[in-house]
Amino acid sequence: MNGHDVCVLIIRYLLCLLFPPLAVFDKSFKTILLVFLFALCGWLPGTVLALLICMKDRNYYKNGNSG
């Protein structure tokens, strides 16, 4: 991971904490809607779901499966 990737990762995790649906904006509409509904139920469920989705993507790209 280069410096730009780390910066993007930090911004994404901050978005997970502040406004979870915005952290998954590049995913499918269903994912955004699900995170939004979880966030409506409470800040913690939406944040946890957004963090899980972001961590899953990070592991996917870290393992070299992006191509």
C-alpha positions in Angstrom: 0.0 0.0 0.0 1.3 3.4 -0.9 0.7 6.7 0.9 -2.3 7.6 -1.2 -4.0 4.3 -0.4 -3.4 4.8 3.3 -4.8 8.3 3.2 -8.0 7.0 1.4 -8.3 4.2 3.9 -8.1 6.7 6.9 -10.7 9.0 5.3 -13.0 6.0 4.6 -12.8 4.8 8.2 -13.5 8.3 9.5 -16.5 8.4 7.3 -17.6 5.1 8.8 -17.6 6.8 12.2 -19.2 10.1 11.2 -21.7 9.1 8.4 -21.7 5.4 7.6 -23.7 5.5 4.3 -21.2 7.9 2.8 -18.4 5.5 3.6 -19.9 2.9 1.2 -20.9 5.3 -1.6 -19.0 3.3 -4.2 -20.8 0.1 -3.5 -24.1 -1.1 -4.8 -27.4 0.7 -4.1 -28.5 -2.2 -1.9 -25.4 -1.9 0.3 -25.9 1.9 0.7 -29.6 1.4 1.5 -28.8 -1.4 4.0 -26.2 0.8 5.8 -28.5 3.7 5.8 -31.3 1.6 7.4 -28.9 0.3 10.0 -27.8 3.9 10.7 -31.5 4.9 11.2 -31.8 2.2 13.9 -28.8 3.8 15.7 -25.4 5.1 15.1 -23.6 2.0 16.3 -25.3 -0.6 14.0 -24.7 1.6 10.9 -21.1 2.2 11.9 -20.3 -1.5 12.6 -21.8 -2.5 9.3 -19.9 0.1 7.3 -16.7 -0.8 9.0 -17.2 -4.5 8.2 -17.9 -3.7 4.6 -14.8 -1.5 4.4 -12.6 -4.1 6.1 -13.8 -6.8 3.7 -12.9 -4.7 0.7 -9.5 -3.9 2.2 -8.7 -7.6 2.7 -9.9 -8.4 -0.8 -7.5 -5.9 -2.4 -4.7 -6.7 0.1 -4.7 -10.3 -1.0 -4.3 -9.3 -4.7 -7.7 -10.5 -5.9 -8.6 -7.1 -7.5 -7.8 -8.2 -11.1 
